[in-house]
Amino acid sequence: MRSMQTYLRQENIRPLFKKARFGLEKESQRVSLTGELAKTDHPAVLGNRSLHSTVQTDFSETQIELITPAVETAQEVLDYLGAIHEVALRSMNKDEMLWPLSMPPELPELEEDIVIAKLDRFEDVLYRRYLARSYGKRKQMVSGIHYNFEFSTKFIEALFAVQTEFTCIEKFKTEIYLKVARNYLRYRWLITYLYGASPVSEPRYFTEDQSPREPVRSLRNSPYGYTNHEEVFVSYQSIEKYIQDIEDLVEKGVLSEEKEFYSPVRLRGGKQVADLKEVGVQYVEIRNIDLDPFAPYGIALEGIEFFQVFLMYMLWLEDSGDDLDQLLKDGTRLNDQVSLEHPLSETSLKEEGKNLLEGMKEMLKVLDSKPSWVVLIDRALKMLEQPEETLSGKMQVLFDDGLTNKDLAVTQGQAYSNAAWEKPYQLAGFRDMELSTQILMFDALQRGIEVEVLDRHDQFLKLSYAGKIEYVKNGNMTSKDKYVVPLIMENKTVTKKILSQAGFRVPKGEEFSSLEEALASYSQFESQGIVIKPKSTNYGIGISIFKDGASFEAYQEALRIAFKEDSEVLVEEFISGTEYRFFVIDGQTEAIMLRVPANVKGDGVSTIQELVTEKNKDPLRGTHHRSPLEIIQLGEIERLMLKEQGYKVDDVLPKDAIVYLRENSNVSTGGDSLDVTNDFRNEYKEIAVAAVEALGAKISGIDLIIPDKEVNPYETKNSYGIIEANFNPAMHMHVFPYQGEGVRLTQNVLDLLFPESKVIN
């Protein structure tokens, strides 16, 4: 191919060159919290690992493999890896963690005690048995990161348009990736130098006295690692030669199958290697990346971005010489040489490394890249001068200070496991999203349902399983509900009319479209308990409740607050009793919640404001539905509520006195949640289901006021009142209640959408 730089420097090509797609595959060993190889089977809660889209097993029963989808930014692929990593950790036994090193923990004395993965397909088990015989089980226990990289489609198309050598874009793309692969194989020693992180092994990886006499940069990427036998060589001169060499090796019995070819770079596209000739190479799989023990998920964002820039430079570079096969052989020799250097020694290839990195900086200058990429290269140049700054160097410094390899692994592994369990209601990588959506994503990933975040801000997901696709918004808005359902529930007047016509008791009241009109009707409500709320609202926003009636001033202020949220306001009778949230999914009441309004209890010393501040320190409290409980506010409504009770925020509350800061009990306004699902008569559950069906919904939260839940509602008049229906009810308060066991409603939503994905334990 002619000089690639000529094309890459063109103005319309440069911005597209920086775009790419990424996918990661991470292998890890399951171990005890003290670092011993786990004796348990692959977590049953993950279902069939052979069909699972994100969590599988590799060679052994203890070797778990995490697979991200292909995405378009380095941060996004790390987010997905973090989420899947957390799903795996929280699916394992609590006394287990993931070993954060590439080299395995101490292995059994007998190889037969290393358990091959217990897979469904006997052919898969046979293949692993063959690998065990051919290479030994111990080498199969090594883990690492596979980095899948694809240039953007627009970049390939634009590049193809300006060149004249190729008339077929698929062949052109294949040549692009062949060039990248060849240069990567030649210069991969630099990756081993910078990111090698396996300087030593634990006992019994080596048999007899086969190990190096002192630490090295990367055992995994050295001849001591898991590599093909010496007679395996595959050319990258052309796709035809690549395919033919692999097929010949299989035909001769040197390789049992195509997938036994363990090159540091694999060409990907199609199901079989032979498919590459027709469909072309779609992306490259980089396979020589050690696990980074200092990164929670085995790879850091800086690493993902550095590998991208390095691969870009592999295209930017011209091939060195005409003998392309010799280029690969030189690369293997130099990589082996660097991999076996002492972690704290200056590399013998320092000058070539400096030339490579300076060349990368020059490329970035031409491309006008983001400054953070230049920082990455400067940091790599520093590592060439200071080997102790490399990953293996950092590890060796710790070892020289007295820390053992196992100590490092156990310390880091425990820290990452503890972080995964610290806030089990959140999902790593997506903590900025609404909490119910995070929980649904966790459950979907755990089941093996593919998750694509279409819009983080709008909480919009695409879920895929067994060829079926479902779209979900806000955790439980799905295709199972007709478009009109949320419109009905959003309009409280329409909701009341439908329920009343269906025979359900709802509060009486009036609707007002102006403040003046509502104020003029005060005399109609002054002698009774009332509720003032916006006509269309959710999460309890703008609602004021006066159990014993309201003064004109309080009535006026409550109307002002409600009209801030909507142009129309409802004034309704207050129905006495306790409010409960019934959560109905597909004709079943799955959960019932008692919600206690925002409150504080006095200690005789602290002011109400100080008590609120102290209660808000509870780690379960947060904002914007990212925690099971919401922060208690002291806004207009709360101050008005206090005033009605004769208090101000700076008053000291008497010891053991309880003051309520809201009449409405919504968790979203600071209330406490208590699960009472198993403490309710079936008759009330039936009423909730019937009401939701009357509204035409599949998923709904419906709020009932019940004076005495022990009485039979079919036999007692005015035993309940339905005050609201919710088309997007929060699930997190049911999953993680303030008190009670909780109900995993997100699982019920997934059962409705993908019944075939349900895991039977």
Solvent accessible surface area in square Angstrom, and as a share of the most:
residue,aa,sasa,rsa
1,M,82,0.37
2,R,150,0.55
3,S,54,0.35
4,M,0,0.00
5,Q,45,0.20
6,T,80,0.47
7,Y,25,0.10
8,L,0,0.00
9,R,99,0.36
10,Q,64,0.28
11,E,137,0.62
12,N,85,0.44
13,I,0,0.00
14,R,68,0.25
15,P,68,0.42
16,L,44,0.22
17,F,1,0.01
18,K,52,0.22
19,K,121,0.51
20,A,6,0.04
21,R,83,0.30
22,F,4,0.02
23,G,5,0.04
24,L,0,0.00
25,E,34,0.15
26,K,5,0.02
27,E,16,0.07
28,S,0,0.00
29,Q,2,0.01
30,R,1,0.01
31,V,0,0.00
32,S,32,0.21
33,L,60,0.30
34,T,83,0.48
35,G,2,0.02
36,E,83,0.37
37,L,28,0.14
38,A,11,0.09
39,K,194,0.82
40,T,52,0.30
41,D,77,0.40
42,H,9,0.04
43,P,14,0.09
44,A,73,0.57
45,V,48,0.28
46,L,1,0.01
47,G,26,0.25
48,N,64,0.33
49,R,29,0.11
50,S,45,0.29
51,L,134,0.67
52,H,5,0.02
53,S,33,0.21
54,T,7,0.04
55,V,0,0.00
56,Q,50,0.22
57,T,8,0.04
58,D,38,0.20
59,F,4,0.02
60,S,1,0.01
61,E,4,0.02
62,T,10,0.06
63,Q,1,0.00
64,I,0,0.00
65,E,21,0.09
66,L,0,0.00
67,I,41,0.21
68,T,11,0.07
69,P,51,0.32
70,A,52,0.40
71,V,13,0.07
72,E,114,0.51
73,T,69,0.40
74,A,9,0.07
75,Q,86,0.38
76,E,51,0.23
77,V,0,0.00
78,L,24,0.12
79,D,16,0.08
80,Y,2,0.01
81,L,0,0.00
82,G,0,0.00
83,A,0,0.00
84,I,0,0.00
85,H,8,0.03
86,E,8,0.04
87,V,1,0.00
88,A,0,0.00
89,L,5,0.02
90,R,26,0.09
91,S,14,0.09
92,M,10,0.04
93,N,76,0.39
94,K,137,0.58
95,D,90,0.47
96,E,11,0.05
97,M,0,0.00
98,L,9,0.04
99,W,2,0.01
100,P,12,0.08
101,L,5,0.03
102,S,1,0.00
103,M,2,0.01
104,P,1,0.01
105,P,1,0.01
106,E,75,0.34
107,L,3,0.01
108,P,33,0.21
109,E,125,0.56
110,L,96,0.48
111,E,62,0.28
112,E,130,0.58
113,D,78,0.40
114,I,1,0.01
115,V,73,0.42
116,I,28,0.14
117,A,1,0.01
118,K,109,0.46
119,L,25,0.12
120,D,100,0.52
121,R,126,0.46
122,F,117,0.49
123,E,101,0.45
124,D,23,0.12
125,V,21,0.12
126,L,83,0.41
127,Y,21,0.08
128,R,35,0.13
129,R,106,0.39
130,Y,49,0.19
131,L,10,0.05
132,A,14,0.11
133,R,183,0.67
134,S,37,0.24
135,Y,28,0.11
136,G,18,0.17
137,K,28,0.12
138,R,20,0.07
139,K,65,0.28
140,Q,8,0.03
141,M,0,0.00
142,V,12,0.07
143,S,1,0.01
144,G,0,0.00
145,I,0,0.00
146,H,17,0.08
147,Y,1,0.00
148,N,22,0.11
149,F,0,0.00
150,E,38,0.17
151,F,2,0.01
152,S,19,0.12
153,T,84,0.49
154,K,143,0.61
155,F,0,0.00
156,I,4,0.02
157,E,86,0.39
158,A,18,0.14
159,L,0,0.00
160,F,47,0.20
161,A,80,0.62
162,V,45,0.26
163,Q,14,0.06
164,T,106,0.62
165,E,83,0.37
166,F,44,0.18
167,T,137,0.79
168,C,52,0.31
169,I,54,0.27
170,E,59,0.27
171,K,129,0.55
172,F,1,0.00
173,K,30,0.13
174,T,5,0.03
175,E,45,0.20
176,I,0,0.00
177,Y,1,0.00
178,L,0,0.00
179,K,9,0.04
180,V,1,0.00
181,A,0,0.00
182,R,14,0.05
183,N,0,0.00
184,Y,3,0.01
185,L,8,0.04
186,R,32,0.12
187,Y,21,0.08
188,R,15,0.05
189,W,0,0.00
190,L,0,0.00
191,I,1,0.01
192,T,1,0.00
193,Y,0,0.00
194,L,1,0.01
195,Y,34,0.13
196,G,1,0.01
197,A,0,0.00
198,S,3,0.02
199,P,3,0.02
200,V,39,0.22
201,S,32,0.21
202,E,21,0.09
203,P,74,0.46
204,R,93,0.34
205,Y,9,0.03
206,F,31,0.13
207,T,63,0.37
208,E,169,0.76
209,D,128,0.67
210,Q,98,0.44
211,S,46,0.30
212,P,34,0.21
213,R,243,0.89
214,E,103,0.46
215,P,29,0.18
216,V,4,0.03
217,R,0,0.00
218,S,0,0.00
219,L,3,0.01
220,R,28,0.10
221,N,18,0.09
222,S,1,0.01
223,P,68,0.43
224,Y,66,0.25
225,G,0,0.00
226,Y,49,0.19
227,T,63,0.37
228,N,27,0.14
229,H,69,0.31
230,E,178,0.80
231,E,111,0.50
232,V,22,0.12
233,F,75,0.31
234,V,5,0.03
235,S,1,0.01
236,Y,4,0.01
237,Q,80,0.36
238,S,34,0.22
239,I,14,0.07
240,E,87,0.39
241,K,89,0.38
242,Y,4,0.01
243,I,13,0.07
244,Q,90,0.40
245,D,20,0.10
246,I,2,0.01
247,E,64,0.29
248,D,50,0.26
249,L,18,0.09
250,V,49,0.28
251,E,148,0.66
252,K,155,0.66
253,G,56,0.54
254,V,35,0.20
255,L,1,0.00
256,S,45,0.29
257,E,71,0.32
258,E,46,0.21
259,K,90,0.38
260,E,0,0.00
261,F,13,0.05
262,Y,36,0.14
263,S,9,0.06
264,P,32,0.20
265,V,0,0.00
266,R,25,0.09
267,L,8,0.04
268,R,82,0.30
269,G,10,0.10
270,G,53,0.51
271,K,193,0.82
272,Q,103,0.46
273,V,25,0.14
274,A,46,0.36
275,D,47,0.24
276,L,3,0.02
277,K,119,0.50
278,E,139,0.62
279,V,62,0.36
280,G,3,0.03
281,V,0,0.00
282,Q,51,0.22
283,Y,71,0.27
284,V,0,0.00
285,E,4,0.02
286,I,3,0.01
287,R,34,0.13
288,N,7,0.04
289,I,4,0.02
290,D,3,0.02
291,L,0,0.00
292,D,18,0.09
293,P,0,0.00
294,F,70,0.29
295,A,6,0.04
296,P,66,0.41
297,Y,51,0.19
298,G,4,0.04
299,I,6,0.03
300,A,31,0.24
301,L,50,0.25
302,E,76,0.34
303,G,3,0.03
304,I,0,0.00
305,E,21,0.09
306,F,1,0.00
307,F,6,0.02
308,Q,8,0.04
309,V,0,0.00
310,F,0,0.00
311,L,1,0.01
312,M,1,0.00
313,Y,15,0.06
314,M,0,0.00
315,L,0,0.00
316,W,9,0.03
317,L,32,0.16
318,E,71,0.32
319,D,41,0.21
320,S,55,0.35
321,G,55,0.53
322,D,147,0.76
323,D,86,0.45
324,L,32,0.16
325,D,28,0.14
326,Q,79,0.35
327,L,7,0.04
328,L,10,0.05
329,K,100,0.42
330,D,36,0.19
331,G,0,0.00
332,T,62,0.36
333,R,133,0.49
334,L,15,0.07
335,N,5,0.03
336,D,39,0.20
337,Q,72,0.32
338,V,0,0.00
339,S,0,0.00
340,L,68,0.34
341,E,25,0.11
342,H,52,0.23
343,P,0,0.00
344,L,60,0.30
345,S,39,0.25
346,E,107,0.48
347,T,3,0.02
348,S,76,0.49
349,L,26,0.13
350,K,34,0.14
351,E,112,0.50
352,E,45,0.20
353,G,0,0.00
354,K,64,0.27
355,N,105,0.54
356,L,9,0.04
357,L,0,0.00
358,E,88,0.39
359,G,17,0.16
360,M,0,0.00
361,K,60,0.25
362,E,85,0.38
363,M,0,0.00
364,L,2,0.01
365,K,157,0.66
366,V,34,0.20
367,L,3,0.01
368,D,117,0.61
369,S,15,0.10
370,K,96,0.41
371,P,106,0.67
372,S,54,0.35
373,W,11,0.04
374,V,47,0.27
375,V,75,0.43
376,L,10,0.05
377,I,0,0.00
378,D,62,0.32
379,R,102,0.37
380,A,3,0.02
381,L,30,0.15
382,K,97,0.41
383,M,25,0.11
384,L,0,0.00
385,E,89,0.40
386,Q,66,0.29
387,P,13,0.08
388,E,70,0.31
389,E,57,0.26
390,T,0,0.00
391,L,21,0.10
392,S,0,0.00
393,G,0,0.00
394,K,85,0.36
395,M,1,0.01
396,Q,11,0.05
397,V,58,0.33
398,L,59,0.29
399,F,31,0.13
400,D,91,0.47
401,D,116,0.60
402,G,61,0.58
403,L,62,0.31
404,T,71,0.41
405,N,13,0.07
406,K,67,0.28
407,D,60,0.31
408,L,6,0.03
409,A,0,0.00
410,V,25,0.14
411,T,78,0.45
412,Q,36,0.16
413,G,1,0.01
414,Q,63,0.28
415,A,51,0.40
416,Y,35,0.13
417,S,6,0.04
418,N,101,0.52
419,A,54,0.42
420,A,4,0.03
421,W,71,0.25
422,E,126,0.57
423,K,81,0.34
424,P,43,0.27
425,Y,9,0.04
426,Q,17,0.07
427,L,0,0.00
428,A,1,0.01
429,G,24,0.23
430,F,2,0.01
431,R,88,0.32
432,D,78,0.41
433,M,0,0.00
434,E,18,0.08
435,L,0,0.00
436,S,2,0.01
437,T,0,0.00
438,Q,1,0.00
439,I,4,0.02
440,L,0,0.00
441,M,0,0.00
442,F,12,0.05
443,D,1,0.01
444,A,0,0.00
445,L,2,0.01
446,Q,15,0.07
447,R,19,0.07
448,G,4,0.04
449,I,0,0.00
450,E,100,0.45
451,V,7,0.04
452,E,83,0.37
453,V,19,0.11
454,L,84,0.42
455,D,63,0.33
456,R,77,0.28
457,H,170,0.76
458,D,55,0.29
459,Q,15,0.07
460,F,69,0.29
461,L,0,0.00
462,K,50,0.21
463,L,0,0.00
464,S,24,0.15
465,Y,44,0.17
466,A,89,0.69
467,G,85,0.81
468,K,71,0.30
469,I,83,0.42
470,E,14,0.06
471,Y,107,0.41
472,V,0,0.00
473,K,49,0.21
474,N,31,0.16
475,G,0,0.00
476,N,1,0.01
477,M,53,0.23
478,T,15,0.09
479,S,80,0.52
480,K,72,0.30
481,D,26,0.13
482,K,150,0.63
483,Y,178,0.67
484,V,76,0.43
485,V,4,0.02
486,P,28,0.18
487,L,83,0.41
488,I,26,0.13
489,M,5,0.02
490,E,77,0.34
491,N,37,0.19
492,K,10,0.04
493,T,27,0.16
494,V,55,0.32
495,T,6,0.03
496,K,36,0.15
497,K,118,0.50
498,I,48,0.24
499,L,2,0.01
500,S,58,0.37
501,Q,155,0.69
502,A,55,0.42
503,G,65,0.62
504,F,29,0.12
505,R,74,0.27
506,V,21,0.12
507,P,3,0.02
508,K,158,0.67
509,G,39,0.37
510,E,71,0.32
511,E,63,0.28
512,F,4,0.02
513,S,72,0.46
514,S,40,0.26
515,L,56,0.28
516,E,125,0.56
517,E,82,0.37
518,A,0,0.00
519,L,34,0.17
520,A,87,0.67
521,S,24,0.15
522,Y,34,0.13
523,S,82,0.53
524,Q,89,0.40
525,F,8,0.03
526,E,86,0.39
527,S,107,0.69
528,Q,71,0.31
529,G,15,0.14
530,I,1,0.01
531,V,21,0.12
532,I,0,0.00
533,K,8,0.03
534,P,0,0.00
535,K,25,0.10
536,S,40,0.26
537,T,27,0.16
538,N,32,0.16
539,Y,65,0.25
540,G,1,0.01
541,I,78,0.39
542,G,3,0.03
543,I,14,0.07
544,S,6,0.04
545,I,25,0.13
546,F,13,0.06
547,K,111,0.47
548,D,141,0.73
549,G,16,0.16
550,A,6,0.05
551,S,55,0.35
552,F,81,0.34
553,E,116,0.52
554,A,3,0.02
555,Y,0,0.00
556,Q,76,0.34
557,E,49,0.22
558,A,0,0.00
559,L,0,0.00
560,R,91,0.33
561,I,9,0.05
562,A,0,0.00
563,F,44,0.18
564,K,129,0.55
565,E,82,0.37
566,D,32,0.17
567,S,82,0.53
568,E,52,0.23
569,V,0,0.00
570,L,5,0.03
571,V,0,0.00
572,E,3,0.01
573,E,42,0.19
574,F,48,0.20
575,I,9,0.05
576,S,79,0.51
577,G,35,0.34
578,T,53,0.31
579,E,26,0.12
580,Y,15,0.06
581,R,9,0.03
582,F,0,0.00
583,F,0,0.00
584,V,1,0.00
585,I,4,0.02
586,D,67,0.35
587,G,31,0.30
588,Q,112,0.50
589,T,19,0.11
590,E,46,0.21
591,A,0,0.00
592,I,0,0.00
593,M,0,0.00
594,L,38,0.19
595,R,7,0.03
596,V,38,0.22
597,P,27,0.17
598,A,2,0.01
599,N,18,0.09
600,V,3,0.02
601,K,117,0.49
602,G,6,0.05
603,D,62,0.32
604,G,38,0.36
605,V,120,0.69
606,S,22,0.14
607,T,27,0.16
608,I,0,0.00
609,Q,86,0.38
610,E,96,0.43
611,L,21,0.11
612,V,6,0.04
613,T,77,0.45
614,E,105,0.47
615,K,48,0.21
616,N,29,0.15
617,K,137,0.58
618,D,44,0.23
619,P,104,0.65
620,L,54,0.27
621,R,16,0.06
622,G,14,0.13
623,T,66,0.39
624,H,132,0.59
625,H,29,0.13
626,R,61,0.22
627,S,8,0.05
628,P,0,0.00
629,L,0,0.00
630,E,15,0.07
631,I,42,0.21
632,I,4,0.02
633,Q,97,0.43
634,L,31,0.15
635,G,30,0.29
636,E,80,0.36
637,I,19,0.10
638,E,4,0.02
639,R,115,0.42
640,L,21,0.11
641,M,26,0.11
642,L,1,0.01
643,K,147,0.62
644,E,83,0.37
645,Q,71,0.31
646,G,66,0.63
647,Y,61,0.23
648,K,130,0.55
649,V,20,0.11
650,D,92,0.48
651,D,37,0.19
652,V,74,0.43
653,L,1,0.00
654,P,72,0.45
655,K,145,0.61
656,D,85,0.44
657,A,31,0.24
658,I,91,0.46
659,V,2,0.01
660,Y,82,0.31
661,L,0,0.00
662,R,24,0.09
663,E,35,0.16
664,N,6,0.03
665,S,4,0.03
666,N,15,0.08
667,V,4,0.02
668,S,30,0.19
669,T,11,0.07
670,G,0,0.00
671,G,0,0.00
672,D,9,0.05
673,S,0,0.00
674,L,35,0.17
675,D,26,0.13
676,V,23,0.13
677,T,14,0.08
678,N,143,0.73
679,D,85,0.44
680,F,22,0.09
681,R,82,0.30
682,N,100,0.51
683,E,34,0.15
684,Y,0,0.00
685,K,42,0.18
686,E,88,0.40
687,I,10,0.05
688,A,0,0.00
689,V,23,0.13
690,A,42,0.33
691,A,0,0.00
692,V,1,0.01
693,E,108,0.49
694,A,40,0.31
695,L,4,0.02
696,G,47,0.45
697,A,10,0.08
698,K,81,0.34
699,I,1,0.00
700,S,0,0.00
701,G,0,0.00
702,I,0,0.00
703,D,4,0.02
704,L,0,0.00
705,I,13,0.07
706,I,2,0.01
707,P,75,0.47
708,D,65,0.34
709,K,39,0.16
710,E,110,0.49
711,V,45,0.26
712,N,28,0.14
713,P,12,0.07
714,Y,131,0.50
715,E,142,0.64
716,T,58,0.34
717,K,176,0.75
718,N,82,0.42
719,S,6,0.04
720,Y,28,0.11
721,G,0,0.00
722,I,1,0.01
723,I,42,0.21
724,E,18,0.08
725,A,4,0.03
726,N,7,0.04
727,F,43,0.18
728,N,10,0.05
729,P,4,0.03
730,A,17,0.13
731,M,0,0.00
732,H,2,0.01
733,M,6,0.02
734,H,0,0.00
735,V,12,0.07
736,F,43,0.18
737,P,17,0.11
738,Y,80,0.31
739,Q,100,0.44
740,G,53,0.51
741,E,166,0.75
742,G,22,0.21
743,V,34,0.20
744,R,76,0.28
745,L,0,0.00
746,T,0,0.00
747,Q,47,0.21
748,N,34,0.17
749,V,0,0.00
750,L,0,0.00
751,D,33,0.17
752,L,28,0.14
753,L,0,0.00
754,F,0,0.00
755,P,83,0.52
756,E,93,0.42
757,S,5,0.03
758,K,110,0.46
759,V,37,0.21
760,I,143,0.73
761,N,139,0.71
